[in-house]
Amino acid sequence: MFLDEAKINIKAGDGGNGMVTFFNLNSGARKIPSGGSGGKGGDVIIKATVSLSTLYVFKKKIHFKAENGKNGAFNNRNGKAGMDLIIDVPIGTVIKDEDGDVIADLDAPGDEIIIVEGGIGGKGNSSFVSSKRRFPAFAELGEKTEDFWIGLELRLVADAALVGFPNSGKSTIISRISSARPKIADYPFTTLTPNLGVVTVDDDNFIVTDVPGLIKGAYKGIGLGDKFLKHITRAAVLAIVLDGQRIIDKSEDIIDTFDILREELRLYNIEVYKKDYIVLINKIDLITDDTVLHGIKKILEEKSGKDVFLISAVTGKGLEGSVWNLYEKVDRYRKEVRKDRDIEFKKREMTRVYGPDKKSPGIEKIEIEKNNNEYTVKNKRLERMVAMTDLENEEALDYLKERLKKIGIADTLKKMGISEGSTIIIGRLVFSMTE
């Protein structure tokens, strides 16, 4: 079944805890800290694959979690990192955050993005040995990650898109020029999902999609609405399909249909409106008056400035010329964008990592929430430091205080207007501001 929208819940793996342990020497009471560090949690990666053509797999499974990192062990043995979780999606999948903003567009085979990174593993007690701290009896906890929702939206990757009113013959056209076999009938809205077909031209080919019929007001959701208009955003060229049968009743009607379709595209997306296109007047096998037919063709050519083809999807008349014209436009587009596309891919490799939990947020980006004389500090770096500290361990708490003092958090908060004696809350840590 075809599904082009889904929401899934994802969670990276938690980091493993560091271990507190000592190696006791046989020579006496001397001991050596030997607790290993925890392993990093697995990342969640989303990858585009040719093996999927719909998001239907996410109808039944919506929760995805990467493997947690293993805890550290004795004899300085570090815990094993958690396995990354790779989520396969169809080529053409757009990933959006909870606010609907685009995170990534996976429009080529093998495109991938680390959507969220796994938690950091906690350090074992052997990592805290220093000249001042010879026998540390504490370790860090592994970083816990939070789950969150993302949206997946499939936009079909096609070179050419057939656009037209319901019952204009788009499904019949795609069945004649490609191997696609869509449902075909002589009533509106037969096609309820987009169809993809591969059209072969000599030794090359291109992909064409048959988008469900549009009606006036589709750009704002009337009828099947803008649910399927998104599937033409990637197309290099459009083929506007007009129902020639309308000429029999009223020749001006087909001109009005063309105007409505062009306006719908303009109102939906100006970039789609600007795409190159051709016009196909279908069902010419039903029209006996060639003079009227060619008169309409001339009017549309002058009006659009584009190529207009008289075709019959049923008999195949005129299809070969229109297919070649579409292919030439697609081929020209491919050559024009190839260089820009290569540059785009190189940039994508450099900037593909996304995640709400960046690993090195600066303490200068602090937010304060005030409640009477209590101040809650919002900062990922500080919150992570607190979360990875065993607050029940006095040594660990002292070490946290040293770190906070070293980075000058007290001075920073004072500069933000927080006075002495105020209660400060950072994650699970609550303390009072003092000199």
N, C-alpha and C positions, 0 to 999 in steps of 0.2 A: 504494500500500500504506500501511496505517496504522502509524505509529510514534509513540509518545508519550514516549520517552526517548532522549536522545542525549548524547554527550560530544564537545566540540569543543576544539581547541587554537587559541588566538588570540594575536596579537602585534601591538602597535601599531608604527607606523613609527619608525625611528631618526631622530634629529635630524641635519641636515646639518652638516658641519664648517665652522668659520670659516676664512677664507683669510688668509694672510700675503702681502702684496704692498705695494709702494711706488710712488707716482707721483713720478717724477723731473722737477724743473723744468728748463726749458731754460736758465735763467739761471746754472746752476752745479750744484754737488754737493748742494744742498739737496733733501731728499726728504720726501714726505708719506705716512704710512701710509694705505693705501686698500683694505685687505682687507675684503670684505663678510662678513656673518654667515650662518650656515647656516639653512635653513628648518626649521620644526617638522615632526616626523613626523606622519603621519595618525593620527587617533583610530579606534578600533573601536567602532562603534555598533550596537546590536541594536534592531530596530524591529518592532513587531507589525503585521501586514498581513492583510487579508481574503482575499488571493489564495492563502494557504496554509491547509491544514486538517490537516496532519500534519508530523512532523519527519523524514519519510522522505528528504528532500533531504540530510540530514546523515549518511546511511548510507554514501554514497560519498565525500563531501567532508567532511573533518574538520579540515583545517588552513586557517586564515584569517589573512592578514597585510595590514596597511595599508601604504600607500606610504611610503617613506623621504623625508625632506626633502632638498632639493638642497643641495649645498655652496655656500658663498659664493664670490663672484667679484671680479675687480679693479674699480677705480673705484667702490668702496663699494656694489657691487651684491649685495644679499642673495639667498640661495638661495630658490627657490620651496618653499612648504610642501607636504608630501606630501598626497595625496588621502585623505580619510577613507574607511574601509571600512564600508559599511552591510550588516548581515546581517539579512535578513528572516526572521521566525519567525511561526508562527500566533498569532492572538489567544488568550490564555489560557496563554501560555508562562511558566513560572517559571524564573528563572535562579539557579543555585546555584554557590557556590565549591567549591574542591577538598575542603573539609571538610564539604560538604553543607549549609552555611548559606545561607539565601535572600538573594540580592543584590537581586533585583527581581521584580515580578509584573506582566507586561504583559497586562492583562486588558481593554484597550479598543483599538479601531483607532487607529493612529498613536502609541500609547505607545512611547517609546524611552528608551534609557539609553546614555550613553557608558560602556561597560564598562571601557575603559582608554584613557588619553590618550597621545598620541604623545610621543616624546622631544623635549626642548628643543634648538633649534639652537644650535651653538657660536658664540660671538662672534668676529668677525674682528679683526685687529690694530688696525684704526682705532678700535675701541671701547675700547681700553686706553690711549689717549693721555691724559697728564696733565702737570702741571707738572714732576713728577719723572721721568716716563717719556715722553719726546718721540717716540722712534722704536721702539716695541715691535716686536720681531721674533718674536712668538708669537701664536697664536690658540687658541681653545678647540675641543676635539673635540665633535661632536654627541653628545647623550645616547643611549646604547644602551638599548633596551628588551628585556625578557625575555618569552618566551612562557610561557603557563600554560594550564591546562585549566579549563573550566567545564562544568557540567551543565545541560542543558535538559530540562525536564519539562513536558509539555503536559497541562493540566487543562481539559477542554472547558468552554466558556462556554455554559451552557444555563439556561433559566429554570426548567424542570421536569425531573425525572429519574425514570424508571421503574425501580423496584428490586424484585427478586423472585428466587425460586429458578429454576434452569434449567427450561425447558419450561413456564413459567407463562403464556406468550403475550405477552410484552412486545414482541417483534418484530412480531407480527401487529397489536398495538394501534397501534404507531407507524406502521405501513404504512397503517392505516385512517384515522388522524387527521391525517396529514401526507403530504408528497410523498416521504418517505424510502422506499426499497425494500430493506430488509435481507433477508438470507438467512433463509428460514423453513422449518422442518422439525419433525417431531414427535419429536425426540430431544434429550437434554440437550446444552448447550454448542454449539448451532448458531451463536450469536452469539459470536465470538471477539474482536471489536473493538466499541467503542461506536459507535452510530449517532446522527446528528443529523437532526432533521426540523423544518420550520417549520409551525406550526399556525396557520391563519387563522381569526380570530374577528371577524365583521363587517369593520370597516375596520382592525383591528389584528391583530397576530400575536405569537406567542411561540415560543421554541425549546424543543424537548423532546429529551432524549437517552435512548436505550435502553442501559442498562449491562448487560454480560454477566452471566449468572446467578450469584448468590452461593450458597454452601452454608455449613453450620455450620463455624466456624473460619476463615472468609474473612478476618477482620480480621488474622489472623496469617499469612496466606499460603497457607492450604489451598485446594485447587482452583485456580481462577483468582486467588483471594486478593485481597490489597489492591492488586494491580496496577491494577484498574479502579475501586476505591472512590474513588480521588482525583478521578475525573471527576464525582462528585456534590457535591464540596465547594463549588462555586460556585452550585449550583442554589438558587433561591428557595424552591421547594416540591418535595416528593417525592410520588410515587405508589407506594404499596406494592401490588404486584400479587400476588394469591393465586390459586392454581390451584383453581378450583371443582370440578374432577374428583375432588379428594381427598375431597370430601364424600360421594361415592358409596360409598367404601370405609369411611370412618370420619370422622364429622363433627368429632370433637375434633382430628383431624390438622391441619386448616386453621388452627385456633386456635394450635396448637403452632408451625406455620410462621410465623405472624405474630409470636409471641413471640421466636422465634429471629432473625428478621430485625431486629426492634427491638434485640435484645441485640447483634447483630453491629455495628449502626450505633453503639450506645453505646460498645462496646469499641474501635471504630476511631477515632472522633472525636466528642467530646461536643457540639461545635458542630453537626455534621451531625445528631446524634441530636435536638437541640433544634429543628431546622427544622420548619416547618409541613408537614403531609402529609395526604393522603387515602388511603383504602383501596379498591382495586378487586378485587372477586371476579369473576374471569374464567371463561369457558366455561360460563355458566349455561344455554346451549342444550342441554347434556348432562344437565341435572338436571330431573327430572319432578316432584319433590316440592317445591312452593313453600313449604310450611310449614317444612320443614327449612332451606331456603335463607334465608327471612326470619328464622328463629330465629338462625342463624349471624350474619346481618347485625346483629341487635339486640345480640347478645353483643359483637361487635367494636365497635359504636358505644359501648356502655357502657364497654368496656375501654379504648378509645383516646380517647374524647371527640372523635373526628373524624368527618367525613362518610364513609360507606361506600356504595359504588355497586355494584350488580349489573349486570355487563356481559357481552356476548358480542362479542369482537373479530371473530369469524367472520361473524356476522349484523349486527353494528353496534348491537345493542340496548343501550341505556343509555349509549352512548359520548358522545352530545351533552351530556347533563347533566353527566357527569364532566369533559368538556373545558371547559365553561363554568365549572365550579367551580374547576378549575385556573387558568383565565385570571383569574378574579376575585382569587384569592390572589396570582398573579404581579403583577397590576396594582396591588394594594394594597402589595405589597412594593416595587415600583418607585417609587411615590409616597413611601414612607417613607424610602427611602435616597437619593433624588435629591439632596437638599440636602447630606447627608453626603458623597456621592460627588463633588459639585462642589468641596467643601472639600478633599477628598483629592487631587484632580487638581491643585489650586493648590499644595499642599504638594509634590507629586511634581515639579512643574516647578522648584521651588526646590532640591530635594535629589536630583536624578536622577543626578548624576555619581558614578561609583564607579571606583576603580582602586587596585591595590596600590602604585602609585608616585605618591602625593600630592605636589603640587609644593612645598609649604612646610613640611616636617616640622621641628619644633624640635630644636635640638641638646640640649635638656634631656632628651629621650627617648633616652638612650644605653644600649645594652646592651653588656656586656663579656664576652668569652669568654677564659678564662685557660688557657694551656698552658705550664707551667713559668714562665719569666720573660717570656713573650710574651703580649701582650694584644691581642686582635682587637676593634676597635671596630665595633659594629653601629649605624648611624644613616643613614637614607636621604639626608639632606641632605649629610652629610659624604662618604658614598660617591659621591654624584653629583658633588660638587666634584672629587674625585680622578679619577673616571672621565672627566670632561670636560677633564682637564689632560693635555697632552702631556709626560709625565714625562721624555722624552728631550731636551726643550728646557730649557736652564738658566734662561732668563728666565721661562718658564712655571712652572717649579718654584719659583723665588723668589716669583713672584706668589701661588702657592698657599700658601706659607709665610706671606706677609703676611696673607692672608685668614684662615688658621687662627689666627694670633696675634691678629688683630683681634677675632675672636669668642670669644677666651679659652679655646680648647680645652685648652691645657696646664693652666690653673687648674682647669678642670672635671674633668679626669682625675685631678689630684692630690687633689681633694676626694673622689673615688671610691676613694681608697686606692692609686693607682698611684704607685710610688716612682720617684725619679730613677734613670736608668740602665736602666730597663725598656724592652723593645722593643715599639713600638706598630705595629699593622697596621691601616690603613684602606684597604680595597679593594686596589689594586695598590701603595699607598704603604707603605713600611716605614721607620721612623725610631726614634731613641732619645730618651727623655725626658731633657731637660737643662734647666738654669736658663735 
